Amino acid sequence: MAVAQSPGLTPAQVRDLAVTSVAQGRPDAALVLAEALLERDADDVTALLIQARALRDLGRFEAAQQSAKAAWNRAESDADRFA
């Protein structure tokens, strides 16, 4: 996706925008951003957590659970697991 690869936005900025989108009740936008981050780095735990939350908010519970499990499995510390 162009957002994650845009020279104008860093991955950290895309993550922040995705978190803001979730907080503002825009899970569809958050999901697009999380998926762009995951295209760049499939092991991005924060992006997986954002994806899980967005999918849950969209009522896609099985997919949300899969994303949450993937984040848990890739987390390197308890702090990441319980973020």
C-alpha positions, -999 to +999 in steps of 0.1 A: +000+000+000+012+035-008+007+048+027+033+026+044+057+031+015+052+068+011+084+088+017+063+113+036+052+089+064+074+067+085+061+033+098+058+049+132+036+077+118+014+051+101+011+032+133+001+064+151-025+071+125-039+036+127-042+039+165-059+072+162-083+057+136-093+030+160-097+055+189-119+076+167-142+047+157-128+042+122-117+006+123-120+003+085-092+029+081-072+014+109-074-020+092-061-006+059-032+010+077-024-021+097-024-043+066+000-018+049+023-021+078+021-059+078+030-059+041+062-041+050+069-063+081+048-093+088+063-095+123+051-060+134+035-068+167+019-034+170+004-036+136-010-071+144-026-057+176-041-028+156-054-053+130-069-075+157-087-045+173-099-032+140-112-066+129-130-070+163-146-036+160-158-046+125-174-078+139-149-101+123-142-120+154-124-151+141-100-131+120-094-108+150-086-138+172-061-150+146-044-116+145-042-114+182-027-149+184-001-139+158+008-109+178+011-129+210+033-155+192+056-128+178+059-107+209+093-108+225+084-097+260+055-097+284+053-060+279+045-066+242+021-094+250+001-074+275+002-041+256 
